[in-house]
Amino acid sequence: MVSDLQKRIRQNLAEVRERMAQAARRSGRSPESIQLVAVTKFAEEEAIRALVEAGCTILGESRPQQLWEKAAALADLPVRWHLIGHLQRNKAKRTLPLVDMIHSVDSLELAGTLNRLAEGSGRRVRVLLEVNVSGEAAKHGFAPAEVVVPLLLDLGRLSHLEVCGLMCMASLEGGLDAARRDFAALRELRDRLWADCPETVRLDELSMGMSGDFEVAIEEGATMVRIGSALFEER
């Protein structure tokens, strides 16, 4: 018997996927080109299990400690974890074996630590570079002016790091107009770098957009959206 929670999660997921598809079509892209990362930060285990059962298997966590706990509790599920929040280097060793991608590389030092740990475990780790396009002091990330070809060349020399693209968070204030400017700025930064990008670095992915602004993010070029409350909350 399907529970009320399962019904709600299935309905929410279907609605989010449809909104993603409509935004993709408005931007002239295939809905299949956009990846949904379900943010489990405030979700209970039962709700996460219902979401995975409904077909959403890429899960994102903001805090390493929460990721450790949830990965252990949900180890029986066929999921892939993404770390989408700030990662301190002293938490990298425990985090790395659990994740399929890290969205929040914000320094060469962190990149070097991840490369060394990945080399020690015989794997390559997929990462995105976090860019603070809004310039807000509370946010982590490279300043846009720091994300230049010399940085990409340095990253490209890290043989166990697979740089796949860029990530940002929209401004806390200013609504959808400000969010659209931030998302457009990240896409334009990626486009400027593409021509001179070293062969060992790919900038195919743009991780941007959350529950309140993911449609705008898709219209501005997002390939990954990070959605939590729209999937889990009652409406």
MOKAGI-V813021 format. One record per residue. N is the residue number from 1. RES is the residue in one small letter. OMEGA is omega in radians with two decimals (NA if undefined). D_FIRST is the distance of its C-alpha to the first C-alpha in Angstrom with 1 decimal. Layout:
BEGIN
n = (N & N)
res = (RES & RES)
omega = (OMEGA & OMEGA)
d_first = (D_FIRST & D_FIRST)
END
This chain:
BEGIN
n = (1 & 2 & 3 & 4 & 5 & 6 & 7 & 8 & 9 & 10 & 11 & 12 & 13 & 14 & 15 & 16 & 17 & 18 & 19 & 20 & 21 & 22 & 23 & 24 & 25 & 26 & 27 & 28 & 29 & 30 & 31 & 32 & 33 & 34 & 35 & 36 & 37 & 38 & 39 & 40 & 41 & 42 & 43 & 44 & 45 & 46 & 47 & 48 & 49 & 50 & 51 & 52 & 53 & 54 & 55 & 56 & 57 & 58 & 59 & 60 & 61 & 62 & 63 & 64 & 65 & 66 & 67 & 68 & 69 & 70 & 71 & 72 & 73 & 74 & 75 & 76 & 77 & 78 & 79 & 80 & 81 & 82 & 83 & 84 & 85 & 86 & 87 & 88 & 89 & 90 & 91 & 92 & 93 & 94 & 95 & 96 & 97 & 98 & 99 & 100 & 101 & 102 & 103 & 104 & 105 & 106 & 107 & 108 & 109 & 110 & 111 & 112 & 113 & 114 & 115 & 116 & 117 & 118 & 119 & 120 & 121 & 122 & 123 & 124 & 125 & 126 & 127 & 128 & 129 & 130 & 131 & 132 & 133 & 134 & 135 & 136 & 137 & 138 & 139 & 140 & 141 & 142 & 143 & 144 & 145 & 146 & 147 & 148 & 149 & 150 & 151 & 152 & 153 & 154 & 155 & 156 & 157 & 158 & 159 & 160 & 161 & 162 & 163 & 164 & 165 & 166 & 167 & 168 & 169 & 170 & 171 & 172 & 173 & 174 & 175 & 176 & 177 & 178 & 179 & 180 & 181 & 182 & 183 & 184 & 185 & 186 & 187 & 188 & 189 & 190 & 191 & 192 & 193 & 194 & 195 & 196 & 197 & 198 & 199 & 200 & 201 & 202 & 203 & 204 & 205 & 206 & 207 & 208 & 209 & 210 & 211 & 212 & 213 & 214 & 215 & 216 & 217 & 218 & 219 & 220 & 221 & 222 & 223 & 224 & 225 & 226 & 227 & 228 & 229 & 230 & 231 & 232 & 233 & 234 & 235)
res = (m & v & s & d & l & q & k & r & i & r & q & n & l & a & e & v & r & e & r & m & a & q & a & a & r & r & s & g & r & s & p & e & s & i & q & l & v & a & v & t & k & f & a & e & e & e & a & i & r & a & l & v & e & a & g & c & t & i & l & g & e & s & r & p & q & q & l & w & e & k & a & a & a & l & a & d & l & p & v & r & w & h & l & i & g & h & l & q & r & n & k & a & k & r & t & l & p & l & v & d & m & i & h & s & v & d & s & l & e & l & a & g & t & l & n & r & l & a & e & g & s & g & r & r & v & r & v & l & l & e & v & n & v & s & g & e & a & a & k & h & g & f & a & p & a & e & v & v & v & p & l & l & l & d & l & g & r & l & s & h & l & e & v & c & g & l & m & c & m & a & s & l & e & g & g & l & d & a & a & r & r & d & f & a & a & l & r & e & l & r & d & r & l & w & a & d & c & p & e & t & v & r & l & d & e & l & s & m & g & m & s & g & d & f & e & v & a & i & e & e & g & a & t & m & v & r & i & g & s & a & l & f & e & e & r)
omega = (-3.13 & -3.12 & 3.09 & 3.11 & 3.13 & 3.11 & -3.12 & -3.13 & 3.14 & 3.14 & 3.12 & -3.14 & 3.13 & 3.14 & 3.12 & -3.14 & 3.12 & 3.09 & 3.07 & -3.11 & 3.13 & 3.12 & 3.11 & -3.14 & 3.11 & -3.14 & 3.08 & -3.13 & 3.10 & 3.06 & -3.12 & -3.13 & -3.11 & -3.12 & 3.12 & 3.02 & -3.09 & -3.09 & -3.02 & -3.01 & -3.07 & -3.04 & 3.04 & -3.07 & -3.11 & 3.14 & 3.11 & 3.12 & 3.11 & 3.14 & 3.11 & 3.11 & 3.13 & 3.03 & 3.13 & -2.97 & 3.05 & -3.04 & -3.13 & 3.06 & -3.11 & -3.04 & -3.12 & -3.09 & 3.12 & 3.10 & 3.12 & -3.07 & -3.08 & 3.09 & 3.11 & -3.10 & -3.06 & -3.05 & -3.14 & -3.08 & -3.14 & -3.05 & 3.00 & -3.09 & 2.99 & 2.97 & -3.05 & -3.13 & -3.05 & 3.13 & 3.02 & -3.06 & -3.13 & 3.08 & -3.05 & -3.05 & -3.13 & -3.08 & -2.97 & -3.10 & -3.03 & -2.92 & 3.04 & 3.14 & 3.02 & -3.06 & -2.79 & 3.04 & -3.00 & 3.09 & 3.04 & 3.14 & 3.10 & 3.11 & 3.13 & 3.10 & 3.13 & 3.13 & -3.14 & 3.14 & 3.13 & 3.10 & 3.14 & -3.14 & 3.08 & 3.14 & 2.97 & -3.10 & 3.12 & -3.10 & 2.95 & 3.08 & 3.11 & -3.12 & 3.13 & -3.06 & -3.12 & -3.12 & -3.12 & -3.05 & -3.09 & -3.07 & 3.02 & 3.04 & 3.01 & 2.92 & -3.14 & -3.13 & 3.13 & -3.08 & -3.06 & -3.06 & 3.11 & 3.07 & -3.14 & 3.09 & 3.09 & 3.13 & -3.13 & 3.11 & 3.12 & -2.89 & 3.14 & 3.09 & 3.12 & 3.14 & -3.00 & -3.09 & -3.04 & 3.10 & 3.01 & 2.96 & -3.11 & 3.09 & 3.12 & -3.14 & 3.07 & 3.05 & -3.04 & 3.12 & 3.11 & 3.11 & -3.14 & 3.11 & 3.14 & -3.13 & 3.10 & -3.14 & 3.12 & 3.11 & -3.13 & 3.06 & 3.10 & -3.10 & 3.12 & -3.07 & -2.98 & -3.02 & -3.07 & -3.09 & 3.11 & -3.07 & -3.09 & 3.13 & 3.06 & 3.12 & -3.09 & -3.00 & 2.99 & 3.12 & -3.12 & 3.14 & 3.09 & -2.99 & -3.06 & -3.03 & -3.02 & 3.13 & 3.06 & 3.13 & 3.13 & 3.11 & -3.13 & 2.98 & 3.14 & 2.98 & 3.06 & 3.05 & -3.05 & -2.94 & 3.13 & -2.99 & -3.13 & 3.11 & -2.95 & -2.99 & 3.03 & 3.13 & NA)
d_first = (0.0 & 3.8 & 6.3 & 9.7 & 11.4 & 9.8 & 10.5 & 13.9 & 14.7 & 14.1 & 16.1 & 18.8 & 19.1 & 19.6 & 22.1 & 24.0 & 24.3 & 25.6 & 28.1 & 29.2 & 29.8 & 31.8 & 33.9 & 34.5 & 35.7 & 38.0 & 39.6 & 40.1 & 37.7 & 34.8 & 31.3 & 30.8 & 33.8 & 31.9 & 29.8 & 27.2 & 27.4 & 24.6 & 26.4 & 24.5 & 27.3 & 25.6 & 22.0 & 20.2 & 18.8 & 15.1 & 15.8 & 17.8 & 15.3 & 12.8 & 16.0 & 16.9 & 13.6 & 14.3 & 17.7 & 20.1 & 21.9 & 25.3 & 25.3 & 28.3 & 29.7 & 32.9 & 34.1 & 34.8 & 33.9 & 30.4 & 30.0 & 31.1 & 28.7 & 25.6 & 26.7 & 26.9 & 23.5 & 21.8 & 24.1 & 21.4 & 20.2 & 22.1 & 23.6 & 27.1 & 28.6 & 31.2 & 33.4 & 34.2 & 36.3 & 39.7 & 40.5 & 43.4 & 45.2 & 44.8 & 41.0 & 41.2 & 41.5 & 38.2 & 36.4 & 37.7 & 35.9 & 32.5 & 32.9 & 33.0 & 35.0 & 36.9 & 37.4 & 39.9 & 43.1 & 45.8 & 48.9 & 50.9 & 50.8 & 47.0 & 47.1 & 49.7 & 47.7 & 44.6 & 46.9 & 48.5 & 45.2 & 43.8 & 47.0 & 46.8 & 43.3 & 44.3 & 42.0 & 42.3 & 40.3 & 39.2 & 40.2 & 40.8 & 43.7 & 42.9 & 45.4 & 46.1 & 46.9 & 46.9 & 49.5 & 47.8 & 49.1 & 45.7 & 44.2 & 44.6 & 45.7 & 48.8 & 51.0 & 51.1 & 54.8 & 54.0 & 51.8 & 54.7 & 55.7 & 57.4 & 54.1 & 52.3 & 55.0 & 54.7 & 50.9 & 51.5 & 53.6 & 50.7 & 49.8 & 46.4 & 45.2 & 43.6 & 44.1 & 41.7 & 42.2 & 42.4 & 40.1 & 40.7 & 39.3 & 40.5 & 42.9 & 41.5 & 43.6 & 44.5 & 41.2 & 40.2 & 43.9 & 44.6 & 41.4 & 42.5 & 45.9 & 44.6 & 42.3 & 45.2 & 47.5 & 45.3 & 45.2 & 48.9 & 49.6 & 47.6 & 49.5 & 52.9 & 52.2 & 50.9 & 54.3 & 55.7 & 52.7 & 53.5 & 52.0 & 50.1 & 48.2 & 45.7 & 44.7 & 42.0 & 39.3 & 39.2 & 36.5 & 36.7 & 34.5 & 31.8 & 29.4 & 32.3 & 34.5 & 32.7 & 33.6 & 37.2 & 37.0 & 35.8 & 38.6 & 41.1 & 40.0 & 37.1 & 35.6 & 33.1 & 31.4 & 30.1 & 27.3 & 25.5 & 25.0 & 24.1 & 21.0 & 19.9 & 21.3 & 20.1 & 22.3)
END
